Amino acid sequence: MAANIWNVHGVDDEESQTSLSKIQPVPSTPVTQQLTADLDKKKQTPLTSSQMLGLNELFSLDVWRASVGELIGSAVLVFMIDTIVISTFETDIKMPNLIISILIAIVVAILLLAVHPVSGGHINPVISFSAGLVGLISMSRAIVYILAQCIGAILGALALKAVVSSTIEQNFSLGGCTLTVIAPGPNGPITLGLETAQAFWLEIFCTFVFLFASIWMAYDHRQAKNLGLVLVFSIIGLVLGLLVFISTTVTAKKGYAGAGMNPARCLGAAIVRGGHLWDGHWVFWAGPAIACVAFYLYTKIIPRQHHHAKGYGHDFFDTVKAMLGFVDH
């Protein structure tokens, strides 16, 4: 390498001998330029916490325009899934949980394919938050997406309320996320459903499995490229449908709507319908949030060569270090 560099400059033997006997200014060469570049690189000012958080994206028109895809996708998701839940139970189909799970898998896969070219295809705060933690997107973009998803979920719930009767809305809680319901009993109204602690742990477990078994394929650019988007999103929909079926079947509790695994969807129906949908609503946010953090810790524990996620490049741990001032100088 060094020989090639010097050969480029055409230094002959005679000039080399005379240069030994006198000191001359050294012109800029590729070697000196490289040394200077290396020194400059070491002296570079570390990225600030605002840069790592991507605060500039809060004012980026492109980010907000991309969030429109998340908003519309979430609105359609809530309308379709809640309609599936209501119509399946209303028609008195045998094994409604299985039918609901299959239809949810199909709907999720189709919507992810539809929204992916616009925003990356999240339509779920779980995906946006975990992507921000891992460093695929900035945390600022994640916040924008989650806000859009929540607004979209509210619009989807409003659209559903506009097309169903008040009786169906009341009987099926607008297809929202419930832990318990009030039902008539022999001696007056009784509460049916799942205990808060059980629902909380189930929410954590199902959301973590959702991230571990399917979303990781989308995060890993190697697998996403080898499998293709259609297959990856189909697997995500399938895993989500299976988890819905498991969570509703293993508990076998009337009144419990199953693991939400999508806080925005739960929020939409709760805001529009209100009432008992707010009972234990925090479970559908706290559970997935803890699962996202646990999944992020998993990505930090596994060997680095097995972690092949590309994106924004600054994960949660690096951002916290920058905010606290623990940066290399």
N, C-alpha and C positions, 0 to 999 in steps of 0.2 A: 504494500500500500504506500509506504513512504517513498519507495523508488519511483512509483508511478507519479506521485505528486511532484517530486523534484524533476522528473523527466519532462513534465509538462512545461516547466519553466526553462528548459534547455540550458542548464548550467553545465559548461564543459570543464574538463580537468584543469585547463590552464587558468581559467577564471577562479576556480576553486582554490588553487595554490596561492594566487596573489591575494585573495580575500583573507587568507590566514594571517598575513603580515600587517593588516591594517583594519581598523574598526570602521565599519560603514553602517549607515542607517539601514535597517532591515525593512524591506517593503512588506506590505500586507500580502500574505500568502494564504492558501486554503488552511494551512495548519494554524497560523496565528488567528485567522478568522474563526476557526473552530474553537480555539482556546478562549477567545473573547466571548464567543456565543455561550460556551459552557459557564464562564464566570458570570455573564449576565443572567443566565438561567438560574444560577444559585442565588443571585441577588434579587430575583424577582419577588415582588411583594405577594405574599400569600393571598388567596382569594378570601374576601370578607364573608361574614356569615350571610349578609344580604345577597351576595352573588351565589353562594351555595344554596340558599333557600329559593333562588330564582325570583326575587321580588319584582324584578323588571317585567316578568311575565304577567304580573297582576295588571299591568298597563299595556299589554300587548293585544292588539286587535285580533291577531290571528288566533291567540289562545281563546279569547272570548267567542270568536266565530266557531272554533272547533267545539266549544262547550255547547253550542246549539245542537250539535249532533247528539251529545250526551243527554240534553234536555228532552229532545224529541224521542230518542231511543228509550229513555226511562219512562216517559209518558205512555208510549205504546206498550212497553213491558208491563207496567202496572195494570193498564186497561185489559190487556189480553190475559195475564195470569189470574187476576181477580175474577175476570169473566169465566175463565176455565174452572176455577174453584166453585163459583156459584152454580154454573150450569151443570157441572158434574154431579153435585149433591142434589140439585133441584130435580134432575131427571131420574134420580134413584137408581143409578148404575151400580151393579155388583162390583166390588173392589174399587171404589172410587179413588182411593189413594194411589193405586197403580196407574189408573188412567190419567190422573192429574200429573203424576211424575213424568210419564211419557210425553204428554203434551207440553209440559214445562221445558223438558229437554229440547224438544223441537223448536219451540218459540225462542229460547235463549240462544241457540245456535244460529238461527236465522237473523236475529237482531244484532248479534255480535258481528256477523258478516256484513250487515248493512251499515253499521256505525263505524267499523274499523277503518275504512278509508278516510273518514272525516276526523276522528279524534283518537284513534287507536283501539276503539271498541272496549269501553269499560262498563258503562251503564250500571255500575254498582260501586258504592263507596268502599266496599271491601277491596276491590281491585285497585281503585285509585289510591287509597291510603297505603296499601302494601307496596304498590309501585313507587310511591313517594319514599317509603322507608328504604326499599332496596336500592333506590337511586335510578330507576328507569325514567322517571319524570321528576321535575322539581316539586317540592312540597307546595309551592305556590300554585302550580298548575293543578296539583291534586285537590287543593282547596276549591279552586274555581270549578273543577269537574264535579266535586261532591255537591257544591251549591247548586249547580245546574241539574244534577240528578235529583236532588230533593225537590226543586221547583217542578221538574218534569213529573215526578211521582205525584205531587199534589194535583197537577193538571190532569193526569191520567185518572186519579180517583174522582175528580170533579166530573170528568167525561163519563165515567161509569155511573156515578150517581144520577146523571142527567138522563140515562137511558133505562134504568131499572126502577121498578116500583118501590115505594117506601116500605112495603112489607118484606120484599126480598132484601132490601138494604138493611133492615132491622134483623131479620132472621139469620143472615149470613155475614153480618158485621162488615158489609161492603168488601168481603173477601180479604180483609186485612189480617194482621198478625195478632193473634190473641193467645193469652195464657189461660184465661178462664172466661166463662160466660155464665150469665144468670139464666137459669131454667126453672120452669114451674115444677114444684114437688108436691107430694101428698099433703104436706103440712105448710105449704107456702114456698116461696122462691128459694132455690138452692144454688150453690156455686159449683160448677163443674169445670175441670181443667187440671193443669199441672202446677205443682208447687214451683215457686219462683227459683229456688236454688237448683232444682232439677233442670228447669228450662235454661238457666244460666250456663250450667256446665255443658248441656247439650248444644247450646249455641256456640260455645267456644270450640268444642270438639268437631262439630260439623263444619264450621267455617275453616278450621285449620286443615281438615281433610280436603276440603274444597280447594284450598290454596296449594296444598302439598301434592295432591293427586292429579290436578288438571291445570291450574293457572301457571304452575311452574313450567309447563311445556311451552306456554306462550311467552314467558319471560326468557327462556333459554333460546337464543337465536338459532342455535344449531338444530335443536329439535323442531322448532317452528319451521325452519327451512326444509328439513328432511321430510317432515310429515305433511306440510302444506297447511294453509289457513283453514280450509274446509274441514279437514280431519281434526285439527287442534280444537277448533270451536265446537265441533260435534262432540268431542270428548268432554269438553268443559260442560256443555249442556247435559250430556249423559251423566256425568258425575254429580252435577247439581240435582238432576232429577232423582237419582238413586238416594242421595242424602235426604231429599224431601220425603221420599217413600219410607226410608229407614226411620227418620225422626217422628213421622206420624204413626208408623206401625208399631215400633218398639214400645212406645209409651201407651198406645191404645187408650188415650184419654180424650173423651168428648170435651170439646171446648178449647183444646189446645190445637192451634193451627199448624204446628210443626216448626222446625228451625227456620228462621227468616233468612239468614245469611245475606240479607240486603236491607240495611237500615233505612234507606230512602223509600223503598216500597212500603215498609211498615209505617214510616212517618206519613206518607201520603194519605192512607186510609184513616190514620189516627186524627189528622188535622181535619179532614172532611167529615168523617163520621163522629169522632169524639167518643165520649162516654167511656165504656169499659176498655176500649182499645188503648187507653192511656195507662191502664193498670199493668204495672211491670214493663212499661215500654222501654225503660232504660236497659233491660236485658238485651234487646235487639240492637243496641248500640255498644254497650260495654263488652258483651261477649265477642262480637266480631273484632272489636278494637284489640282486645287481648290476644285473640288468635292471630291477628296481623303482626303484632309485636313478637309473638312466639315464632311465627314463620320467618320473620326477619332475623331473629337470633339463630334459627336453624341455618339460614344462608350464611351466617358469619362463622358458624361452627364447622360446617363441612369443609373439606379441603378446597383451597382456592381454585385448583385446576378443574373442579367440578362445577364451579360457579361461572356460567358463561352468559350473564345478562349484560346487554349493552343498552345505553340510553344516556340519561343526563350525566351520570358519572359521579355524583356526590350523594352517598347514602346518608342515613340518619346519623350514624356514629361520626362520620367525618364532619357533618354540619354542626353537631353538638361541640366537637372539638374546636371548630373555628369560632363558635359563639362564646366559648369559655376561654378562648385565647390560647389553647394548647396547639399551637401551630409550629412547624419547623421553620427555623430561620437559617 
